[in-house]
Amino acid sequence: MKGLSYATISSTKYYDALLKALYISVKQKVEEIDVPKVQIIAVDGNEPPASTQYQDAISALYGVGYTLKMGLKFKKLPQPNGYFDYKVGGLETLWWGTQGEINISDAKTLRWKAFLMAPAFIDRTLFRQAVEQAKAKKPDIPYDSVRLTTLHEGHSVQMLHIGSYEQEEPTIKQLLEYIKDHNLQVNGHHHEIYISDPRRTKPEKLKTVIRYPVNTYE
């Protein structure tokens, strides 16, 4: 996203603009985008997406994510320099396979990193305070699996997929064909951003952004 640096975002307005550019306004056509380095709270896993491990990761991420947001807003956590109120973004996941090229239809070979974006003003001390607060409320959730880290995808191609997760192949094929036709190569993991809540949305209406970091052939 040109002209907007994640590290210098200083207000709700600009943070929302970043979220909009990265996934809310993505269309059903391939587009190229420059993704800045972002801070994330993340959980790594090695079991299929239908597993308890993945579902527990989602619970842990949102537990910490909302503890940070609401704790800062209502001053149950110390507000750092540069603080502004912000929206908790949608769930995102990087996927890769154990057998080389990813095969989304073979769940047993998938590995993943599930995450939520977090504003740059959240440091490790604040993050650990939020984890401890979340654990005190729901000690059965594996909050210790959540870590604070960064992700920098850089130049990428992305496209909105509408439909069930099992029917992503045509969208993936379109993205990969675009990458090939424009003398690009994949330079990172298969990235999915879940715009819709599958608990409240019919499978045929689910919205998912699919993204691939890319670079040009030398």
C-alpha positions in Angstrom: 0.0 0.0 0.0 1.8 3.0 -1.2 1.9 6.2 0.8 0.9 4.6 4.2 3.6 3.2 6.5 2.3 0.9 9.2 5.0 2.1 11.7 3.9 5.8 11.4 0.1 5.3 11.6 -1.0 7.5 14.4 -4.8 7.5 14.4 -7.9 5.4 14.0 -8.5 7.0 10.6 -5.2 5.8 9.1 -5.3 2.4 10.8 -8.8 1.8 9.3 -7.5 3.0 5.9 -4.8 0.3 6.1 -7.3 -2.4 7.0 -9.5 -1.3 4.1 -6.7 -1.4 1.6 -5.3 -4.7 2.7 -8.6 -6.6 2.7 -11.9 -4.9 3.2 -12.0 -3.3 -0.3 -10.5 -6.2 -2.3 -12.4 -7.1 -5.4 -13.0 -10.3 -7.4 -10.2 -9.6 -9.7 -6.4 -9.9 -9.3 -4.7 -6.8 -8.1 -1.1 -6.0 -7.1 -0.5 -4.4 -3.8 2.5 -3.3 -1.6 2.0 -4.7 1.9 3.9 -2.9 4.6 5.6 -4.6 7.5 2.9 -5.2 10.1 2.9 -6.3 13.7 0.8 -9.4 14.5 -0.2 -11.7 17.3 0.1 -15.2 16.0 -0.2 -18.9 16.8 1.6 -21.7 14.8 0.1 -25.1 14.2 0.6 -28.4 12.4 -2.9 -30.0 12.5 -5.8 -29.7 9.9 -8.0 -26.6 10.0 -10.9 -28.6 11.3 -8.8 -29.7 14.3 -9.2 -28.6 17.9 -5.7 -27.1 17.7 -6.8 -24.6 15.0 -10.0 -23.8 16.8 -8.2 -23.3 20.1 -5.7 -21.0 18.3 -8.6 -18.8 17.1 -10.0 -18.6 20.6 -6.6 -17.6 22.0 -6.0 -15.0 19.3 -9.3 -13.3 19.8 -9.1 -13.5 23.6 -5.7 -11.7 23.6 -6.8 -9.4 20.7 -9.9 -8.1 22.5 -8.2 -8.0 25.9 -5.7 -5.6 24.3 -8.3 -3.5 22.6 -10.8 -3.2 25.5 -8.1 -3.1 28.2 -6.5 -0.1 26.5 -9.7 1.6 25.7 -11.0 1.4 29.3 -7.5 1.8 30.9 -7.3 -1.7 32.4 -4.0 -1.7 30.6 -1.6 1.2 30.5 -2.1 3.3 27.4 1.3 3.7 25.7 2.6 6.7 23.8 0.9 6.9 20.4 -2.2 5.0 21.6 -5.4 5.3 19.6 -8.6 3.2 19.7 -8.7 0.7 16.8 -10.7 -2.2 15.3 -9.6 -5.8 15.8 -9.0 -7.0 12.3 -10.2 -10.2 10.7 -8.6 -13.6 11.2 -5.7 -14.3 8.8 -3.8 -17.5 8.2 -0.6 -18.4 6.3 -0.7 -21.9 4.9 2.0 -24.1 3.5 2.5 -27.8 2.9 4.9 -30.5 4.0 5.0 -31.9 0.5 6.4 -28.9 -1.4 3.7 -27.0 -3.3 0.6 -26.5 -1.1 -2.4 -28.7 -1.6 -5.4 -27.2 0.2 -7.5 -30.3 -0.5 -5.0 -32.5 1.6 -5.5 -31.2 5.1 -3.0 -33.7 6.6 -0.1 -32.0 4.8 -1.0 -28.4 5.8 0.9 -26.3 8.3 -0.2 -22.8 9.3 0.3 -19.6 11.2 -3.0 -18.0 12.3 -2.9 -14.3 13.3 -4.5 -10.9 13.9 -2.9 -7.6 13.1 -1.9 -5.4 16.1 -1.0 -1.7 16.2 2.7 -0.8 16.4 2.3 0.8 19.8 1.7 -2.6 21.4 5.1 -3.7 22.9 6.1 -7.0 24.4 5.4 -5.8 28.0 1.9 -4.7 27.1 1.3 -7.9 25.2 2.3 -10.1 28.1 0.1 -8.1 30.5 -2.9 -8.8 28.1 -2.0 -12.5 28.0 -2.0 -12.7 31.8 -5.3 -10.9 32.0 -6.9 -13.2 29.4 -5.6 -16.3 31.2 -7.0 -15.1 34.5 -10.5 -15.0 32.9 -10.4 -18.3 30.9 -7.4 -20.5 32.0 -8.6 -23.4 29.9 -7.7 -21.5 26.6 -4.0 -22.0 25.5 -3.0 -18.3 25.6 0.6 -19.1 26.1 0.7 -20.3 22.5 0.2 -16.7 21.3 3.2 -14.6 20.4 3.9 -11.1 19.3 5.9 -10.9 16.0 6.0 -9.1 12.7 5.2 -10.0 9.1 6.5 -8.3 5.9 5.0 -9.6 2.7 5.9 -6.6 0.5 4.8 -6.7 -3.1 1.9 -9.1 -3.4 -1.0 -10.2 -5.6 -4.5 -10.8 -4.1 -8.1 -11.4 -5.0 -11.4 -11.8 -3.3 -12.9 -15.3 -3.3 -16.7 -15.7 -2.7 -17.8 -19.1 -1.8 -16.9 -22.0 0.3 -13.3 -22.7 1.4 -13.5 -26.0 -0.5 -14.1 -24.2 -3.8 -11.1 -21.9 -3.7 -9.1 -23.7 -6.5 -10.4 -21.6 -9.4 -9.4 -18.4 -7.6 -6.0 -19.8 -6.7 -5.5 -20.9 -10.3 -6.4 -17.4 -11.5 -3.9 -15.8 -9.1 -1.1 -18.3 -10.1 -1.8 -17.7 -13.8 -1.6 -14.0 -13.3 1.7 -14.4 -11.5 3.1 -16.5 -14.3 1.8 -14.2 -17.1 3.4 -11.1 -15.5 6.9 -12.6 -15.0 6.4 -12.9 -11.3 7.1 -15.7 -8.8 5.6 -16.6 -5.5 7.8 -15.4 -2.7 6.0 -16.5 0.5 3.2 -18.5 1.9 -0.4 -18.9 0.7 -2.3 -16.2 2.7 -6.0 -16.2 3.5 -7.9 -13.4 5.2 -11.4 -14.4 6.4 -13.8 -11.5 5.9 -16.9 -13.4 6.8 -17.8 -15.3 10.0 -18.5 -18.9 8.9 -20.8 -19.4 11.9 -23.1 -16.7 10.5 -22.6 -16.8 6.8 -23.8 -19.4 4.2 -20.9 -21.2 2.6 -21.7 -19.8 -0.9 -21.5 -16.3 0.5 -18.3 -16.5 2.4 -15.7 -13.8 1.5 -12.0 -14.7 1.7 -9.1 -12.7 0.4 -6.3 -14.9 -1.0 -2.9 -13.3 -1.3 0.6 -14.4 -2.5 3.8 -12.3 -1.9 5.7 -12.1 -5.2 8.9 -10.9 -6.7 10.1 -10.6 -10.3 12.4 -13.1 -12.0 15.9 -11.8 -12.3 
